[in-house]
Amino acid sequence: MMENTEGRSTIEKIDGALQITIPAKRHPVVLIFIMAWFGGWAFGEFTALNMLIDFFNKKTAGVSMFVVFWLIAWTVAGFFVLKYILWMICGREIIKVSTKSIILSKKTLCFKSEKEYAVSNVKNFRIVPRIEGYTGRRYGGSADMLEKICFDYGMKTVKFGLGLDEAEANYIIEKISQKINPFN
């Protein structure tokens, strides 16, 4: 049974558990810019790699250590940008809630992270407090790229729900609360 929330998320009941799927919020202009940047990145990466290959094939006199360190840093940066591109195209958060645990995962085509939390230690589901005066534009970020739902887990605050509207986040909190506290 699938429930239409008229938001971005999809809520399903699967094998007695509640599964909430939130697709990544897409920003077409940002995605086009980053993909263009990635094209330039690839050119720089292959140019530096060719310099190293020529050096090892004794076609050039030498390669500076700067090129080696630059290539390492460039490759690491490219990895994170590729991960972000994949997130924007096909990423999704999946929240699985049972009476015993909450599993938060983020998935793309080839990347996955997953954490599990015991319901007995979960307290205080709420909307992430808005910082007064914060527009989300600091360091080029966007407010809709922040998590909107959080809960306390021991002495940590766990956040999820990237880019949700506040109304949809409240609806998801209500559904999760009904699942973990059915008698409240």
C-alpha positions as a Markdown table, in Angstrom:
| # | Residue | x | y | z |
|---|---|---|---|---|
| 1 | Met | 0.0 | 0.0 | 0.0 |
| 2 | Met | 1.5 | 3.3 | -1.0 |
| 3 | Glu | 0.4 | 6.7 | 0.4 |
| 4 | Asn | 0.4 | 9.8 | -1.7 |
| 5 | Thr | 1.5 | 12.7 | 0.5 |
| 6 | Glu | 1.5 | 15.2 | -2.4 |
| 7 | Gly | 5.0 | 16.1 | -1.4 |
| 8 | Arg | 8.3 | 14.7 | -2.6 |
| 9 | Ser | 8.4 | 11.8 | -0.3 |
| 10 | Thr | 6.7 | 8.4 | -0.7 |
| 11 | Ile | 5.4 | 6.5 | 2.3 |
| 12 | Glu | 4.9 | 2.7 | 2.1 |
| 13 | Lys | 4.2 | -0.1 | 4.5 |
| 14 | Ile | 6.6 | -3.0 | 3.7 |
| 15 | Asp | 6.7 | -6.2 | 5.8 |
| 16 | Gly | 5.2 | -4.3 | 8.8 |
| 17 | Ala | 7.7 | -1.5 | 8.6 |
| 18 | Leu | 7.2 | 2.1 | 7.5 |
| 19 | Gln | 9.4 | 3.1 | 4.6 |
| 20 | Ile | 9.8 | 6.7 | 3.6 |
| 21 | Thr | 11.6 | 7.5 | 0.4 |
| 22 | Ile | 12.7 | 11.1 | -0.2 |
| 23 | Pro | 14.3 | 11.7 | -3.7 |
| 24 | Ala | 17.1 | 14.3 | -3.9 |
| 25 | Lys | 15.9 | 17.8 | -4.6 |
| 26 | Arg | 17.1 | 18.7 | -8.1 |
| 27 | His | 18.5 | 22.1 | -9.0 |
| 28 | Pro | 18.8 | 22.1 | -12.8 |
| 29 | Val | 21.0 | 25.3 | -13.0 |
| 30 | Val | 23.4 | 24.1 | -10.3 |
| 31 | Leu | 23.5 | 20.6 | -12.0 |
| 32 | Ile | 24.3 | 22.1 | -15.4 |
| 33 | Phe | 27.0 | 24.3 | -13.9 |
| 34 | Ile | 28.6 | 21.5 | -12.0 |
| 35 | Met | 28.5 | 19.1 | -15.0 |
| 36 | Ala | 30.3 | 21.8 | -17.1 |
| 37 | Trp | 32.9 | 22.3 | -14.3 |
| 38 | Phe | 33.3 | 18.5 | -14.3 |
| 39 | Gly | 34.1 | 18.6 | -18.0 |
| 40 | Gly | 36.9 | 21.1 | -17.3 |
| 41 | Trp | 38.0 | 18.9 | -14.4 |
| 42 | Ala | 38.3 | 15.9 | -16.6 |
| 43 | Phe | 40.4 | 17.8 | -19.1 |
| 44 | Gly | 42.8 | 18.9 | -16.3 |
| 45 | Glu | 42.9 | 15.3 | -14.9 |
| 46 | Phe | 43.8 | 13.7 | -18.2 |
| 47 | Thr | 46.4 | 16.4 | -19.0 |
| 48 | Ala | 48.1 | 15.8 | -15.7 |
| 49 | Leu | 47.9 | 12.0 | -16.1 |
| 50 | Asn | 49.4 | 12.2 | -19.6 |
| 51 | Met | 52.3 | 14.3 | -18.1 |
| 52 | Leu | 52.9 | 11.5 | -15.6 |
| 53 | Ile | 52.7 | 8.7 | -18.2 |
| 54 | Asp | 55.1 | 10.6 | -20.5 |
| 55 | Phe | 57.5 | 10.9 | -17.6 |
| 56 | Phe | 57.4 | 7.2 | -16.8 |
| 57 | Asn | 57.8 | 6.4 | -20.5 |
| 58 | Lys | 60.9 | 8.6 | -20.5 |
| 59 | Lys | 59.4 | 11.0 | -23.1 |
| 60 | Thr | 59.8 | 14.0 | -20.8 |
| 61 | Ala | 62.7 | 15.2 | -18.6 |
| 62 | Gly | 60.7 | 15.3 | -15.4 |
| 63 | Val | 57.6 | 16.0 | -13.5 |
| 64 | Ser | 57.5 | 18.4 | -10.6 |
| 65 | Met | 56.2 | 17.2 | -7.2 |
| 66 | Phe | 53.6 | 20.0 | -7.6 |
| 67 | Val | 52.0 | 18.1 | -10.5 |
| 68 | Val | 51.8 | 14.9 | -8.4 |
| 69 | Phe | 50.3 | 16.6 | -5.4 |
| 70 | Trp | 47.9 | 18.6 | -7.7 |
| 71 | Leu | 46.8 | 15.4 | -9.4 |
| 72 | Ile | 46.0 | 13.8 | -6.0 |
| 73 | Ala | 44.0 | 16.8 | -4.8 |
| 74 | Trp | 42.3 | 17.1 | -8.2 |
| 75 | Thr | 41.3 | 13.5 | -8.1 |
| 76 | Val | 39.8 | 13.7 | -4.6 |
| 77 | Ala | 37.9 | 16.8 | -5.5 |
| 78 | Gly | 36.6 | 15.1 | -8.6 |
| 79 | Phe | 35.4 | 12.2 | -6.6 |
| 80 | Phe | 33.3 | 14.4 | -4.4 |
| 81 | Val | 31.9 | 16.4 | -7.3 |
| 82 | Leu | 31.0 | 13.1 | -9.1 |
| 83 | Lys | 29.2 | 11.9 | -5.9 |
| 84 | Tyr | 27.3 | 15.2 | -5.7 |
| 85 | Ile | 26.3 | 15.0 | -9.4 |
| 86 | Leu | 25.0 | 11.4 | -8.9 |
| 87 | Trp | 23.1 | 12.5 | -5.8 |
| 88 | Met | 21.3 | 15.3 | -7.7 |
| 89 | Ile | 20.5 | 13.0 | -10.6 |
| 90 | Cys | 19.4 | 9.8 | -8.8 |
| 91 | Gly | 20.0 | 10.1 | -5.1 |
| 92 | Arg | 17.4 | 9.3 | -2.4 |
| 93 | Glu | 17.1 | 9.0 | 1.3 |
| 94 | Ile | 15.3 | 6.0 | 2.6 |
| 95 | Ile | 14.0 | 5.9 | 6.2 |
| 96 | Lys | 12.8 | 2.5 | 7.4 |
| 97 | Val | 10.9 | 2.6 | 10.7 |
| 98 | Ser | 9.9 | -0.5 | 12.7 |
| 99 | Thr | 8.9 | -0.8 | 16.4 |
| 100 | Lys | 12.5 | -1.8 | 17.2 |
| 101 | Ser | 14.7 | 0.4 | 14.9 |
| 102 | Ile | 15.1 | 3.3 | 12.6 |
| 103 | Ile | 17.4 | 2.8 | 9.6 |
| 104 | Leu | 18.5 | 6.0 | 7.7 |
| 105 | Ser | 20.2 | 5.4 | 4.4 |
| 106 | Lys | 21.3 | 7.5 | 1.4 |
| 107 | Lys | 21.7 | 5.9 | -2.0 |
| 108 | Thr | 22.8 | 6.7 | -5.5 |
| 109 | Leu | 23.8 | 4.5 | -8.3 |
| 110 | Cys | 27.0 | 3.3 | -6.8 |
| 111 | Phe | 27.2 | 4.9 | -3.3 |
| 112 | Lys | 25.3 | 3.9 | -0.2 |
| 113 | Ser | 25.5 | 4.8 | 3.5 |
| 114 | Glu | 23.3 | 3.4 | 6.1 |
| 115 | Lys | 22.9 | 3.8 | 9.9 |
| 116 | Glu | 20.6 | 2.0 | 12.3 |
| 117 | Tyr | 19.2 | 3.4 | 15.5 |
| 118 | Ala | 17.4 | 1.6 | 18.3 |
| 119 | Val | 14.0 | 3.0 | 18.9 |
| 120 | Ser | 14.4 | 2.6 | 22.6 |
| 121 | Asn | 17.1 | 5.3 | 22.5 |
| 122 | Val | 15.3 | 7.7 | 20.2 |
| 123 | Lys | 13.8 | 10.8 | 21.7 |
| 124 | Asn | 12.3 | 14.1 | 20.8 |
| 125 | Phe | 11.5 | 14.0 | 17.0 |
| 126 | Arg | 11.2 | 17.6 | 15.8 |
| 127 | Ile | 11.8 | 20.0 | 12.9 |
| 128 | Val | 15.4 | 21.2 | 12.8 |
| 129 | Pro | 15.4 | 24.7 | 14.4 |
| 130 | Arg | 15.8 | 27.5 | 11.9 |
| 131 | Ile | 18.7 | 29.7 | 12.7 |
| 132 | Glu | 17.4 | 33.3 | 12.9 |
| 133 | Gly | 18.7 | 35.4 | 9.9 |
| 134 | Tyr | 20.2 | 32.3 | 8.1 |
| 135 | Thr | 19.2 | 32.3 | 4.5 |
| 136 | Gly | 21.2 | 29.2 | 3.5 |
| 137 | Arg | 23.4 | 31.2 | 1.1 |
| 138 | Arg | 26.5 | 31.1 | 3.3 |
| 139 | Tyr | 29.4 | 29.4 | 1.4 |
| 140 | Gly | 27.2 | 29.1 | -1.7 |
| 141 | Gly | 24.8 | 26.6 | 0.0 |
| 142 | Ser | 21.0 | 26.6 | -0.2 |
| 143 | Ala | 18.6 | 26.4 | 2.7 |
| 144 | Asp | 16.7 | 23.6 | 0.9 |
| 145 | Met | 19.8 | 21.5 | 0.9 |
| 146 | Leu | 19.7 | 21.2 | 4.7 |
| 147 | Glu | 18.1 | 18.4 | 6.8 |
| 148 | Lys | 14.7 | 19.3 | 8.1 |
| 149 | Ile | 14.0 | 16.5 | 10.7 |
| 150 | Cys | 16.0 | 15.6 | 13.7 |
| 151 | Phe | 15.9 | 13.4 | 16.8 |
| 152 | Asp | 18.0 | 12.9 | 19.9 |
| 153 | Tyr | 19.9 | 9.6 | 20.2 |
| 154 | Gly | 21.7 | 9.5 | 23.4 |
| 155 | Met | 23.9 | 12.6 | 23.5 |
| 156 | Lys | 23.8 | 13.1 | 19.7 |
| 157 | Thr | 21.4 | 14.8 | 17.4 |
| 158 | Val | 20.6 | 12.9 | 14.2 |
| 159 | Lys | 19.3 | 14.8 | 11.2 |
| 160 | Phe | 17.7 | 13.7 | 8.0 |
| 161 | Gly | 15.1 | 14.8 | 5.4 |
| 162 | Leu | 17.3 | 16.8 | 3.0 |
| 163 | Gly | 15.4 | 19.7 | 1.4 |
| 164 | Leu | 11.9 | 18.9 | 2.7 |
| 165 | Asp | 9.3 | 21.6 | 3.1 |
| 166 | Glu | 8.3 | 22.1 | 6.7 |
| 167 | Ala | 4.8 | 20.9 | 6.2 |
| 168 | Glu | 6.0 | 17.6 | 4.7 |
| 169 | Ala | 8.6 | 17.2 | 7.4 |
| 170 | Asn | 5.9 | 17.6 | 10.1 |
| 171 | Tyr | 3.8 | 15.0 | 8.3 |
| 172 | Ile | 6.7 | 12.5 | 8.2 |
| 173 | Ile | 7.3 | 13.1 | 11.9 |
| 174 | Glu | 3.7 | 12.4 | 12.6 |
| 175 | Lys | 3.8 | 9.1 | 10.6 |
| 176 | Ile | 7.1 | 8.0 | 12.3 |
| 177 | Ser | 5.7 | 8.8 | 15.8 |
| 178 | Gln | 2.6 | 6.8 | 15.1 |
| 179 | Lys | 4.8 | 3.8 | 14.1 |
| 180 | Ile | 7.1 | 3.9 | 17.1 |
| 181 | Asn | 4.5 | 5.0 | 19.6 |
| 182 | Pro | 1.3 | 3.4 | 18.4 |
| 183 | Phe | -0.6 | 4.0 | 21.7 |
| 184 | Asn | 0.0 | 7.7 | 21.9 |
